[in-house]
Amino acid sequence: MLLVRIRNNGNKIPAVGLGTWQSGEENDTVYRAVKTAIADGYRHIDTAMMYGNEAEVGRGIRDGLKESNLKREDIFVTTKLATIHARPSLVPRAFQDSLDKLDIGYIDLYMMHWPVAMNPATGQLVPLRPDGTRDIDEELKGKFEDTWAAMEKLLDTGKVKNIGVANFSVPNLERLLKTAKVVPAVNQVELHPYLPQTKLLEYCASKGIHNSAYSPLGSTQSTLFQDKTLAEIAKAHGKSIAQILISWGVTRTSVLPKSVNPERIAANIDTVNLTEDEIQRINDISKSTTQRFVRPNWGIPVFDEDFE
Ligand SMILES: NC(=O)c1ccc[n+]([C@@H]2O[C@H](COP(=O)([O-])OP(=O)(O)OC[C@H]3O[C@@H](n4cnc5c(N)ncnc54)[C@H](OP(=O)(O)O)[C@@H]3O)[C@@H](O)[C@H]2O)c1
């Protein structure tokens, strides 16, 4: 598995990892997916408290490593701080809970899942107000800088190797970097040919922040599988559109395709070398089609386009 260097701290991250959002714990679904992925050569597993599957992901990692004769340090594991735990006083407990559920000794990358804090008092994972809008944590007053400072302290425990963010736009990163003592190792964002994130990637590169691509296949509502350019390039290589999407993705970032299907898990890591011309053709797709597939209605500006 190709490893990519995180420029601002020198650590490495695998180029392709298994996503596990909407990979349930029932019937051993996510457990099997993780074990299959490790046997197939995946060396990065991405989960989150909000996915509700850390315990089974952890069991899949432990058994997958054992069955493939691998050591803990052979795999990179990411999990994320939930929005209901973004209040600084809640961060150490939330981190320890994730680590206990995963039960893998340490976390390779712990991320702030969103630049958003939600009311922790309701007992709900995504608390809503009576009018249906999302129940933002009024006490934190949107100060994700304070959440980040609490995450920085986790590095002193030695139980986490890298800290990062997800869903951070350029304006929010600029704000964060004004007070951050540690520059985020990674910013995980939605990225595929309909949302190539070119400006954000340039900004992150200038700060040594590595980008990881989530929803690289367009998630569950994808229209990328009907794209003519991608279909042509897939045909030329005798590969699927998904494989072309992941092959293009690794030319820009590390990539996190999700699947619970054994054939697709195996296929998704089987990438091809695209020609410069093919990469350029895929880069150009967003000149005519752009689409963000994952857009929760937080009620506050989050994505780059929210600030325009
Ligand atoms: N930080 C964040 O806020 C955030 C947000 C979204 C996602 N993520 C991470 O990124 C990961 C990937 O994103 P995602 O789950 O939204 O979407 P994705 O990986 O773009 O797409 C997943 C969908 O594509 C299907 N699929 C997988 N391989 C395929 C193939 N070869 N051909 C056709 N269909 C295929 C999957 O179904 P099957 O499972 O049935 O194969 C599933 O329906 C997540 O799982 C999560 O780990 C992070």
The ligand as an ORCA input file, in Angstrom:
! r2SCAN-3c Opt
* xyz 0 1
  N     -15.673     13.499      7.644
  C     -16.913     13.441      7.207
  O     -17.755     14.297      7.522
  C     -17.299     12.343      6.267
  C     -18.490     12.461      5.525
  C     -18.794     11.447      4.639
  C     -17.970     10.337      4.539
  N     -16.848     10.226      5.294
  C     -15.958      9.037      5.207
  O     -15.688      8.738      3.837
  C     -16.162      7.444      3.544
  C     -16.646      7.344      2.108
  O     -17.714      8.211      1.853
  P     -19.223      7.694      1.649
  O     -19.464      6.503      2.466
  O     -20.079      8.898      1.849
  O     -19.329      7.374      0.108
  P     -18.520      6.683     -1.080
  O     -17.401      5.879     -0.591
  O     -18.311      7.743     -2.079
  O     -19.658      5.749     -1.672
  C     -20.194      4.691     -0.944
  C     -21.342      4.090     -1.771
  O     -20.813      3.548     -3.000
  C     -21.090      2.149     -3.048
  N     -19.909      1.519     -3.668
  C     -18.729      1.224     -3.106
  N     -17.882      0.695     -3.994
  C     -18.525      0.670     -5.168
  C     -18.183      0.223     -6.472
  N     -16.971     -0.302     -6.714
  N     -19.119      0.349     -7.455
  C     -20.343      0.864     -7.205
  N     -20.733      1.300     -5.990
  C     -19.839      1.198     -4.977
  C     -21.334      1.716     -1.618
  O     -22.192      0.602     -1.553
  P     -21.703     -0.835     -0.947
  O     -21.268     -0.614      0.457
  O     -22.932     -1.661     -1.049
  O     -20.597     -1.314     -1.856
  C     -22.025      2.964     -1.049
  O     -23.390      2.969     -1.410
  C     -17.271      7.221      4.581
  O     -17.658      5.878      4.672
  C     -16.624      7.795      5.802
  O     -15.667      6.891      6.338
  C     -16.489     11.233      6.132
*
